[in-house]
């Protein structure tokens, strides 16, 4: 995290409802895309859009609290370290790995069925993740935002992003 802060890729900014809403809209659109791609048997792309559903909703939460992070791994770590959401951290971490695997590696014929199943599973996970993130965002009060911003200043300096 310290490296990201030094590089200017992780910093406190003004909390923004407007940017928060924009990223939630992006997340909603990614979920719609993931479902369409799944319907048309474009499984790898569906998995990628499922991940971006989660990532955009996480980015929304960060902007709601006034945190700007330009690093996927760093944002994901904040979900656990700052917000204490280990459950959501595990889901998005898995989704990130799935996206990387499907985006950068070729699927053989025999893995096609597994890819379909993993795409269906990922869309369901993304939908569930998005609902939970919207709830976290909706329940976040000004006092909590201030507390989180103070905690951010003292966050564990041993974590590194990718």
JODA-V137601 format. One record per helix or strand of 2 or more residues. SS is the DSSP state (H for helix, E for strand). FROM is the first residue (numbers start at 1). TO is the last residue. If there is no record, write none. Layout:
# JODA-V137601
ss=SS from=FROM to=TO
ss=SS from=FROM to=TO
This chain:
# JODA-V137601
ss=H from=2 to=6
ss=E from=10 to=12
ss=H from=17 to=39
ss=H from=43 to=65
ss=E from=67 to=69
ss=H from=72 to=81
ss=H from=86 to=104
ss=H from=109 to=139
ss=H from=142 to=153
